Amino acid sequence: MRAIANRIESLWELMKRLKFEGIAALLGILERTQLATDAQLLNEAPDLLTYSQAGKASFELLGLNATLANLERLRVQLTQPELSTKEIRRAADHLQTSLTDDLDRSFLIRLTPQEEAWLTSVQPFGEQVTTAFPSASHDTDEATRCLAFARYTACVFHLMRVVEVGVKALGARLSIDTTHKPGWEQILKKAHGQMSLPNDKKDADWIKDEDFLSDAITMLTAIKTAWRNPTMHIEKKYTPEHAERIYDAVKGFMQQLATKLHE
């Protein structure tokens, strides 16, 4: 399937583009050649040539090289001045075998509606997050695709890279240098310190955006305590349910930050 890699389309679109009905008809006539009398085979030779050549574009699209080689051998036999039923049968048998083998080794992935939505999503965390944190776009896209293809642990690792972008922006808002390290502890320590103070003791800069910052810190605290550190251990694996919860948590965190912060 190399020739159509990275192209997302429905089964119906794929069937139309590859002309599956023609491939099915070719397989049917190839099977009949093995049982046909010589007279019947000679009578069907024009149809066999037509159907086999009609399938060439589909086989090229699928990268079925063995089938294409046997298709050419059959074409040569069917265009000889004097047709040999023995050689036609031999070439047809080889084509049938290679075609069924090639198709058996060509795989499709069937997606649920939710998986399709993840795979085809553009700006999965929303336009506001994409605009505010463009460096996180690759990992938000990859995390979403990993969900679609059931690569749940890989999804979480991409989400961690997304969170690091958000943490740096939040650190900058709190005047914490996160140039060389993410700064989770410094951010949480400073924020929890402010949140624990009575209003008349809080910094004016904190009070200005208190609701926004408190919500962001609450989300970040939940992220860190629930799954940030275990992700760093190679033995940690994630179930579909767990990965989806983490995905939703990170998405909410980044959407919250994007309302007021940016890179």
C-alpha positions in Angstrom: 0.0 0.0 0.0 3.0 2.3 -0.3 1.6 4.2 -3.3 -1.4 5.4 -1.3 0.3 5.9 2.1 -0.8 8.9 4.2 -4.0 9.3 2.2 -7.1 9.1 4.3 -10.3 8.0 2.5 -13.4 6.0 3.0 -13.7 2.4 1.9 -16.2 3.4 -0.8 -13.8 6.0 -2.2 -11.0 3.5 -2.1 -13.1 0.9 -3.9 -14.0 3.4 -6.6 -10.5 4.6 -7.1 -9.0 1.1 -7.3 -11.9 -0.2 -9.4 -12.5 -3.1 -7.1 -15.4 -4.4 -9.3 -12.9 -4.8 -12.1 -10.4 -6.7 -9.9 -13.2 -9.0 -8.8 -14.3 -9.6 -12.4 -10.7 -10.4 -13.3 -10.3 -12.9 -10.5 -13.6 -14.5 -11.7 -12.4 -14.9 -15.3 -9.0 -16.2 -14.2 -10.7 -18.9 -12.2 -12.9 -19.8 -15.1 -9.8 -20.3 -17.4 -8.7 -23.2 -15.2 -11.9 -25.1 -15.9 -12.7 -23.9 -19.5 -12.2 -26.1 -22.5 -9.7 -25.0 -25.1 -12.6 -23.7 -27.3 -14.1 -21.8 -24.3 -10.7 -20.4 -23.4 -10.1 -19.1 -26.9 -13.5 -17.5 -26.9 -12.9 -15.8 -23.6 -9.4 -14.6 -24.6 -10.5 -11.1 -25.6 -12.3 -10.6 -22.3 -9.4 -11.9 -20.4 -7.1 -9.4 -22.1 -9.5 -6.5 -21.5 -10.1 -7.2 -17.8 -6.4 -7.9 -17.1 -5.2 -4.7 -18.7 -8.0 -2.7 -17.1 -6.6 -3.7 -13.7 -3.1 -2.5 -14.5 -3.6 1.0 -13.1 -5.0 -0.4 -9.8 -2.1 -2.8 -9.4 0.4 0.0 -10.0 -1.4 2.2 -7.4 -1.2 -0.7 -4.9 2.4 -1.5 -5.7 1.7 -5.1 -6.6 4.9 -5.7 -8.5 4.7 -9.5 -8.8 1.2 -9.2 -10.2 2.3 -6.6 -12.7 5.1 -8.9 -13.9 2.6 -11.7 -14.4 0.1 -9.4 -16.0 2.6 -8.5 -18.7 3.4 -12.2 -19.3 -0.3 -12.9 -19.8 -0.6 -9.9 -22.1 2.2 -11.3 -24.3 0.5 -14.7 -24.5 -2.9 -13.2 -25.4 -1.4 -11.0 -28.2 0.5 -13.8 -30.0 -0.4 -14.3 -33.6 -1.3 -17.9 -32.8 -2.8 -18.4 -29.3 -1.6 -21.3 -27.2 -4.2 -22.4 -24.7 -1.5 -24.2 -22.7 0.6 -21.0 -22.3 -2.4 -18.9 -21.7 -3.5 -21.2 -18.8 0.0 -21.2 -17.4 0.2 -17.4 -17.5 -3.3 -17.0 -16.1 -2.6 -19.4 -13.3 0.6 -17.4 -12.3 -1.4 -14.1 -12.5 -4.2 -15.5 -10.3 -1.7 -16.8 -7.7 0.4 -13.6 -7.6 -2.7 -11.4 -7.4 -4.3 -13.3 -4.6 -1.0 -13.4 -2.7 -0.4 -9.7 -3.2 -3.9 -8.8 -2.1 -3.6 -11.0 0.9 -0.5 -9.1 1.9 -2.1 -5.6 1.5 -3.6 -4.4 4.7 -6.3 -1.9 5.6 -7.1 -0.4 9.0 -10.8 0.0 9.8 -11.5 3.0 12.1 -14.4 3.6 14.4 -16.2 6.9 14.0 -14.3 8.3 16.9 -10.9 7.1 15.6 -11.8 8.6 12.2 -12.5 12.0 13.9 -9.2 11.9 15.7 -7.3 11.0 12.5 -8.9 13.6 10.3 -8.9 16.4 12.9 -7.3 19.6 11.9 -6.0 21.7 14.8 -7.2 19.1 17.3 -6.8 21.4 20.3 -8.5 24.2 18.6 -7.3 27.2 16.6 -6.7 29.3 19.7 -4.1 26.8 21.0 -2.5 26.4 17.6 -2.1 30.2 17.3 -0.9 30.7 20.9 1.5 27.7 21.0 2.6 26.9 17.4 5.6 24.8 18.6 3.2 22.4 20.2 1.2 21.8 17.0 3.3 18.8 15.9 2.9 17.0 19.1 -0.9 17.8 19.5 -1.3 16.3 16.0 0.8 13.3 16.7 -0.9 12.6 20.1 -4.3 12.7 18.3 -3.1 10.4 15.6 -1.7 8.0 18.2 -5.1 7.8 19.8 -6.6 6.9 16.4 -4.2 4.1 15.8 -4.3 2.8 19.4 -0.8 3.8 20.3 -1.8 4.9 23.8 1.6 5.1 25.5 3.1 7.0 22.5 0.1 9.4 22.8 1.0 10.2 26.4 4.6 10.9 25.5 3.6 13.4 22.9 1.1 15.0 25.3 4.0 15.5 27.8 5.9 17.5 25.2 2.7 19.6 24.7 2.5 20.2 28.4 6.2 21.4 28.5 5.3 24.2 26.1 2.4 25.2 28.3 4.6 25.0 31.4 7.2 27.4 29.9 4.5 29.9 29.0 3.0 29.7 32.5 6.4 30.0 34.1 7.0 33.2 32.1 3.7 34.6 33.3 4.8 34.0 36.9 8.3 35.4 36.2 10.0 32.0 36.6 12.9 31.2 34.3 12.1 27.9 32.4 14.8 28.3 29.7 16.8 25.3 30.6 14.2 23.1 32.4 10.4 22.9 32.5 10.0 24.4 36.0 7.1 22.3 37.2 8.2 22.5 40.9 9.0 26.2 40.8 5.7 27.1 39.2 3.6 25.0 41.6 5.5 26.1 44.6 5.1 29.8 43.8 1.4 29.4 42.8 0.4 27.3 45.7 2.1 29.9 48.0 0.0 32.6 46.5 -3.2 30.5 46.6 -2.7 29.8 50.3 -2.4 33.5 51.3 -5.2 35.7 52.3 -6.2 38.2 49.7 -4.5 41.2 51.3 -1.2 39.3 51.3 -1.2 38.1 47.6 0.9 39.8 44.9 -1.0 42.3 42.9 0.3 40.6 39.7 -1.3 37.3 40.9 -4.6 39.0 41.9 -4.9 40.5 38.4 -5.4 37.1 36.8 -6.2 35.0 39.9 -9.1 33.1 38.5 -7.2 32.2 35.3 -4.0 31.3 37.2 -5.8 29.3 39.8 -7.6 27.2 37.2 -4.4 26.7 35.3 -2.5 25.6 38.4 -5.3 23.3 39.5 -5.1 21.6 36.1 -1.3 21.4 36.1 -1.3 20.0 39.6 -3.7 17.2 38.6 -1.6 16.5 35.5 1.6 16.2 37.5 0.4 14.1 40.4 -1.6 11.8 38.2 0.7 10.9 35.5 3.6 13.2 34.7 6.4 11.4 36.7 5.3 7.8 35.9 5.5 8.6 32.2 9.2 8.9 32.5 9.5 5.2 33.5 9.8 2.9 30.6 7.7 0.1 32.1 4.6 2.4 32.3 1.8 1.6 29.9 -1.5 3.3 29.3 -4.9 1.9 28.6 -7.3 3.5 26.1 -9.3 4.9 28.9 -6.3 6.3 30.7 -4.8 7.8 27.5 -8.1 9.5 26.6 -8.4 11.0 30.1 -4.9 12.4 29.9 -5.6 13.7 26.4 -8.7 15.5 27.6 -6.8 16.9 30.6 -3.9 18.3 28.5 -6.3 19.7 25.9 -8.2 21.5 28.7 -5.0 22.8 30.2 -3.7 24.2 26.9 -7.0 25.7 26.0 -7.1 27.4 29.4 -3.6 28.8 28.9 -4.4 30.0 25.3 -7.1 32.3 26.6 -4.4 34.6 28.0 -0.9 33.3 27.3 1.2 32.6 24.2 4.8 31.6 23.3 
